[in-house]
């Protein structure tokens, strides 16, 4: 059995990026704390569908164009819109005893377990482009819909807006708390890295720009402020 190629090999061997471009984008990914495929997308080195197809190959999952797939709305309405938007996936259909999830990266195990309980079936991820995923989420899970309730007429559930007080932090699930922590840490790291590398172009005093330690200190302060804001914002969940 042939060894699966990692994303770096696929990108270079398929001549999607040059070695120099790959080195630059790898450094960028490490600096801002994101996955390599996300860095390639942000740098717009290759077309999104090409990048995502390469990423899908690297992790051994199929790549699809959502426009070419028939989305089963009876499957769509069984999943809470808030969960879909928080973890960025769309349940597409049931195929060969699996629930297919269109996403840009595999869902975390806690979400997979939750979906397995909802459908009483295992889940299988298929990779699509971020633009296609965003469009599908906007279409099937509009912002006003925050809970699934049974429609008055017929047996198919419908999405309806729900109002309520934010869920207290202590009632957050383990998955929600881990996601909040990840967002907070990623925001802090990104801010520190951004200030450090972009300091020559920022309106900072020259004494700070010329001192790595002072630049890192400023980055840490700003990172702490933005991370705290993300922490608070991520703590607000609907009942």
N, C-alpha and C positions, 0 to 999 in steps of 0.2 A: 504494500500500500504506500503510495507516494506521501511524503511528508507535507503537511499543510504549510503553505508559505505565510509568513507574517506580512503585515501591511507594508512595511518598509520594502520588502522584496517585491511584492506585487507592484507597488508604485514605480520602482526603478526598473524592474525586469520588463514590465509592460510599457516602459518609457512614458509613463504618465507624468513623472517629474524627473528633473535632473538630480544628480547626486548633490550638487550645490544647493538646489532648492530644498531637497530633503533635509540636509543638515540645518538649514535655516529654520525650517518649519518644526523640526524636532526640538531645537533650542527654544523656539517660541512656545511650543506645547508644554515643555518643562517649566518655563518661566511663569506662565499664567495658570498652570495646573489643570490642563484639559487633555482629552484624548487626542492622539495624533490625527485621526480622521477629522475631528472638529477643527484642529488647527489648519489642516489643508483646505477645508471648506472656508474658513474665515479669511485665509490668504488668497482664496479664489485662484489657486494654481491650476485646478482642473474642474471640469464640469461636475456639478453635484451628483448626478446619476452615476458618473464614472467613479467618483470617490466612494460613494456608498456601495456600489457593486463590488469594488475592491475590498472595502471593509467587511462586507458580508462574506466574501470568500475567505478572508483572513480568520473569521470566527466560525466558519462552517455553517452559515445560515443562508437561506435563499434570499435573493434580491428581487423585489417586485416593483412594478409601476402601479400605484393605487388606481390610476385612471383605467387600467386594464382589468381591474378586479371588481367583481360584483359583491358589494358589501351587503351582508344580510342584516337588515334593520331589526329583525326579531332578536338577533344576537346583540346588536348595539345597545338596545334599550335595557338590557339586563345588568349593565355595569354603571355604577355611580359616576356621573359626570365629573365630580370633584376628583375622584381617583384617576380618571382618564387624563385630566388636565395636569394633575400633580406629577404623574409618572410618565406622561407623554407616550401614549399608545392608543390604538383603536382596535377593538375586537372586530375582525373582518367576517369570519364565518366559522362553521364547524366542518372540518375536513378530515376524513379517515380517523375519527375518534379523538381529534384534537381541536382545541379552540385556537384559531390562528390570530395572532396579534401583530398588526402592522406597527412598527416602531423604528426608531433610529439606533437603538441599542437594546440588548436583552433586558427585560424587566428584572427587578431584584427578586430574590426568592420569596420574600414575604408577600409581594403582590401576586406572584405566580400561585402561591398557596391559596390566597384569598379567591382568586379567579377559579381555581380548581374546585373550591368549595361551592362557588356560585353555580358553575356549570356541571359539576360532578364529572369533569373531564380534565385531562392534563392540557397544558397550554404549549404552543409552539410559536416562536417568534419568527417573523419574516421582516426583512429590512427594506425600508423605503427612504426617500429623500426627506429632509426636514420640511421643505416647502409642501410636499404632498401630505405629510402627516399633519402639519398645521392647518391646511385646508380641510382635511377630513375631520379634525377635531372641531373646527369652526362650524362645519356643516352638520355634524351629527350630535355635537354637544355644545350648543350655543351658550354664551356666558350667563344668560338668565336662568338656565336649567341647572339646579344644584342638587336635585334628588329625583329618584325614580318613584312614581306612584302609579297605582292601577287606574286606568282610564275609566270613566263612568260608563262608557259604551264600548263594547267589544272586550276581547281578552288580551289585547296587546298593550303593554305598559306604555305610558307616555311620559315625556320629560316635562316637569313643571317647576317654576321657580319656587323656592322656599326661603322664607325669612327666619331669622332666629339669632340668638346671641352667640358670640364666638365661644367655641369650646374651650374651657379652661385648660391651661397647659398640662395640669396633672392628669387630664383625661385623654391626652394624646396617646395614640398607639405607639408601640416600639418602632414601627416603620416610619411613622411621622416624625418621631423624635430623631431618628437616625438621619432622615432626609433634612431636617432642620439643621442638625449639626454639620452635615456635609456642605450645605449651602453657606453656612456661616464661615466655616474654615476656608472654603474655596474663595469666598468673597474677600476675606482677609488676605489670603496669599496673592490673589490677583491684584489687589490694591497696592500691596507692598511692592510687588514686582513691577507694576506699572509706574509707580512713583520713582523707583530706583532707575529703571531703564529710560524713562521719559523725562527725567529731571532736567536735562539740558534745555528742553523745549517748554518747560513749565515756568510760570512766573514766580520762581523761588529766588530768595536772596543768593547771591553768588557764593557766600560762605557755606551755605548748605549744599549747593550744587558741587562745590569742590571737595566736599567731605563725604566719603561713603557712609561713615557712621551716622552723621547728621541726616543724610538722605534716607537711610534705613529707619531712623527714629521718626522722621516725618511720615514716612510710608506706614510705619507701625501705628502711629496715632490716627492717621486717616483710615487705615485698615480697620482699626478697632471701632471707629465711629460707624463706618459703613457695615461692618459685620454685625454690630449691635442692632442696627436698623433692620438688617435682614433677619436676624434672630427674632426680633419683635414681630416683624411682618409675617414670618413663617409660623408664628404661634397662633395666628388668627384663623381658626377653622370653624366652619358652620356646624351647627348642631345636627 
